[in-house]
Structures are given as C-alpha cells and as structure tokens.
C-alpha cells in the first residue's frame, strides 16, 4: 500500500499538500482581490459622492455669484436713486427754508401794518373825538356869543390879526391848531 495508483504515498501527500497550498494561495489572492475590489469600489463610491457634492457646491456658487452680481447692479441703481433723492431733498429743503423766511418776513410786515393801522385808528378816533369836542365847543360859543365877531379867513388861508393859532390840546397825542379869536383864548 505504499503505492497508491502507481504513486508512492509520500509523493501523493506532497502532491495533495501542494494542491492545498496552491488552492489556499489562489483563494487568498482571490479574497485579497475581492477585498481590494471592495475597497476600491468603496473609494469609487466615496469619490463619486464627493464629486457630486462638489458639483452641487459649484452650482450653488455660480447661483450665488449671479445673485451677487444682480445685487450689485441693484445696489448701484438704488445708490443713484438715493443720491438723486438726497439732491431733491436738499433742493426742497432750501426752497422750504426760503419760503419759511419769506413767510416770516411777510408775517412781520403784516404785524407792522396791523400795528400801524391800530395806531392810525386810535389817532383817527382821537381826531374824531377832538372834532366832536370842537364842534360842541363851537356850538356853545355861537349860542352864548352871538355878538362875537366870527373870524374871516381870507382865500390865501392867512388869518387876520384877531386870530391866534395856539394848539388846542384835546388828548396827549393829538394837537390841533384851531384858529380862535384873540379875545377868547381857551386852553
């Protein structure tokens, strides 16, 4: 039995063990190839995923750049509109200041006119009162002194020697120069 099918047993065991070694080597290579292939496929999937992420980031970056460019254009337009609005505001403000100055000047002029009119009204009232007192005084003089000679005023508006022109003071502000006879001086 030393020979198995014409082969010595030691050779058969060696042949069998060599087959096992080759089989384990081939299976190790295959398994290492499988592990390597699985690692490479994982790396490929990771690289593919990273590439997709980078592509999405690049697309987003392009969108952001276009948005930034659009915003820059809008900013330039809005800044020009703002500068125009500021210029319009300044012109309106200056014209408003000028109108306010004109208004205050007209208001002061109106107040001066009102004060002047009040003063003239007061003077006119005093003159009217003075004329009323004078006419009352003249009517009392005419009724008591019928024999008194009335002054004759010449056409050249000069008074005769009998007429005095001392002022008749009726109020503090109104002094009237009323011709009176020299015989009847009343103060």
C-alpha positions in Angstrom: 0.0 0.0 0.0 2.8 2.1 -0.2 1.8 2.9 -3.6 -1.5 4.4 -4.4 -2.3 4.1 -8.1 1.2 3.8 -9.0 2.4 6.7 -6.9 4.2 6.5 -3.7 2.2 7.8 -0.7 4.8 10.4 0.2 4.6 11.8 -3.3 0.8 11.7 -3.1 0.8 13.5 0.2 3.2 16.1 -1.2 1.2 16.5 -4.3 -2.0 16.8 -2.2 -0.4 19.4 0.2 1.0 21.3 -2.8 -2.6 21.4 -4.2 -3.9 22.6 -0.9 -1.2 25.3 -0.8 -1.9 26.4 -4.4 -5.6 26.4 -3.6 -5.2 28.5 -0.5 -2.9 30.8 -2.4 -5.4 31.2 -5.2 -8.2 31.7 -2.8 -6.1 34.2 -0.8 -5.4 36.1 -4.0 -9.0 36.0 -4.9 -10.1 37.1 -1.5 -7.5 39.8 -1.4 -8.6 40.8 -4.9 -12.2 40.8 -3.6 -11.2 42.9 -0.6 -9.2 45.2 -2.8 -12.0 45.5 -5.3 -14.5 46.2 -2.5 -12.1 48.8 -1.0 -11.7 50.4 -4.5 -15.5 50.3 -5.1 -16.0 52.0 -1.7 -13.3 54.6 -2.6 -15.0 55.0 -6.0 -18.4 55.5 -4.4 -16.9 58.0 -1.9 -15.2 59.8 -4.7 -18.4 59.8 -6.7 -20.3 61.1 -3.7 -17.7 63.8 -3.1 -17.7 64.8 -6.8 -21.5 65.1 -6.7 -21.2 67.3 -3.5 -18.5 69.4 -5.1 -20.6 69.8 -8.3 -23.6 70.9 -6.2 -21.4 73.3 -4.3 -20.0 74.7 -7.6 -23.6 75.1 -9.0 -24.6 76.9 -5.8 -21.5 79.0 -6.0 -22.5 80.0 -9.6 -26.0 80.8 -8.4 -24.6 82.9 -5.6 -22.3 84.7 -7.9 -25.1 85.5 -10.3 -27.2 86.7 -7.3 -24.3 88.8 -6.0 -23.9 90.4 -9.5 -27.6 91.1 -9.7 -27.5 92.6 -6.2 -24.5 94.8 -7.1 -26.5 96.1 -10.1 -29.5 96.8 -7.8 -27.2 98.4 -5.3 -25.7 100.7 -7.9 -29.2 101.6 -9.1 -30.5 102.2 -5.6 -27.5 104.3 -4.6 -28.0 106.5 -7.7 -31.7 106.8 -6.8 -30.7 107.6 -3.2 -28.3 110.3 -4.3 -31.0 111.8 -6.6 -33.5 111.7 -3.7 -30.9 113.4 -1.4 -30.4 116.1 -4.0 -34.1 116.6 -4.4 -34.4 116.7 -0.6 -31.7 119.3 -0.4 -33.4 121.5 -3.1 -36.8 121.1 -1.5 -35.3 121.9 2.0 -33.6 125.0 0.7 -36.8 126.2 -1.1 -38.8 125.4 2.0 -36.3 127.4 4.1 -36.6 130.3 1.6 -40.4 130.1 1.7 -40.3 130.0 5.5 -38.1 133.1 5.5 -40.4 134.8 3.1 -43.4 133.8 5.3 -41.7 135.2 8.4 -40.9 138.4 6.6 -44.4 138.7 5.3 -45.8 137.9 8.8 -43.5 140.6 10.3 -44.7 143.1 7.6 -48.3 142.2 8.3 -47.7 142.7 12.1 -46.2 146.1 11.3 -49.1 147.0 9.1 -51.6 145.9 11.8 -49.7 148.0 14.5 -49.7 150.9 12.1 -53.4 150.5 11.3 -54.2 150.3 15.0 -52.2 153.4 15.7 -53.9 155.2 12.8 -57.3 154.0 14.0 -56.5 155.3 17.5 -55.3 158.6 16.1 -58.4 158.8 13.9 -60.6 158.1 16.8 -59.0 160.8 18.8 -59.3 163.2 15.9 -62.9 162.4 15.6 -63.4 162.9 19.3 -61.5 166.1 19.1 -63.6 167.3 16.2 -66.7 166.4 18.1 -65.5 168.3 21.2 -64.5 171.2 18.9 -67.9 171.3 17.2 -69.6 171.1 20.6 -67.3 173.9 21.8 -68.1 176.0 18.8 -71.8 175.4 19.1 -71.7 176.5 22.7 -69.6 179.6 21.7 -72.0 180.5 19.0 -75.1 180.2 21.2 -73.5 182.3 24.1 -71.6 184.8 22.0 -73.8 185.9 19.2 -72.3 189.3 19.4 -68.7 188.0 19.0 -67.3 188.6 15.6 -66.6 185.5 13.6 -63.2 185.3 12.1 -62.9 185.9 8.4 -60.5 183.6 6.7 -59.1 185.1 3.5 -58.7 183.0 0.4 -54.9 182.8 0.8 -55.6 180.9 4.1 -53.9 183.5 6.2 -55.5 184.5 9.4 -56.3 188.0 10.4 -54.7 189.7 13.4 -57.6 188.7 15.7 -57.0 185.0 15.2 -54.5 183.1 17.3 -53.1 179.7 16.3 -52.2 178.2 19.6 -52.7 174.5 19.7 -55.9 173.2 21.2 -54.8 170.1 23.1 -57.6 167.5 23.3 -55.5 164.4 24.1 -51.9 163.6 24.7 -51.3 162.5 21.1 -53.5 164.8 19.1 -52.7 168.5 18.9 -54.9 170.5 16.6 -54.1 174.0 15.5 -57.5 175.6 15.6 -57.9 179.2 14.8 -59.5 181.0 17.8 -60.2 184.6 18.4 -57.7 186.6 20.4 -60.4 187.8 22.8 -61.4 184.3 23.8 -58.3 182.3 24.4 -59.1 178.9 25.9 -56.5 176.3 26.7 
